[in-house]
Amino acid sequence: MVTSSLPGEGKSFIAANLAVSLAMTGKKVALVDIDLHNPSLGKLFNVSTDEIGVSDYLLGERTLMKYKKDPQS
């Protein structure tokens, strides 16, 4: 988990780079952007933020398997 008390301190940057670094070593990585007001990881990885999100899971509208993405696609 990457967190801080102030905006703009590089949380998304650190989380994204840590996830990519771990994935490059062959580790399985789950990177979840739970910032409901300003989701930024989708933009970094060119993934639409208009699709399903963590709030859909929290409301019981989606299962975890619906979120699984093939890293090769």
N, C-alpha and C positions, 0 to 999 in steps of 0.2 A: 504494500500500500504506500502510495506517495501522497503526502498531504502537507499543507502549510496553512497559516492563518490569514495570509494576505493574497489577493489576486496578483497575477503577473510575476510570480516567483519561479516559474519554470516547471511546474508540476507535470503538465502534459508533455513537455519536451523530455524531461527525465524519464517519465513512465514509458513513453514511446521508444526512446533509445535503449532503455533497459530491456524492454520486451523484445526488440529486434535483436539485441546482442545475445540474449538468452536463446532465442529461436535459432540464431545462426550457429550456436553450439550444439544444436540438436534437441534442446529442451522443449517440452510442450509448454506453451504460454497462453494464458487467458488474460487479455487486456480489456478491461471494462471501464467505460467512461460513464460515471454515475453523476456527472454534473448536469442536472436536468435544466438548468437555466442557461448554460453556455457550453454545450457539448463541442469539444474541439478535436478530439481524437479522430472522429470520422473524417474531418477535413484533412488532417495530416495523412491519413491512409486512403484518401479518395473513396470513402464509403458514404453512401447517402445516409443522412441523419433523419430523413423523412420516412424511413421504413420502420420496422419493428424496433422497439427500444426496451430498456430495462424497466420502464414503467409498465409496459405490457406484461412483463413477467410478474412484477409485483402485484398487479391487479388480477393475476391468474388467467390472463387471456392467451398466454403462450407458455410452452414448456421450454426447458433449457435446450433440448435437442433442436429446436427451431432456430437457435442462435448460432449453432455450429457452422463455421465457414471453412471451406477447404483453403488452406494457405496457398495452394498452387493456382487458384483461380483468380 
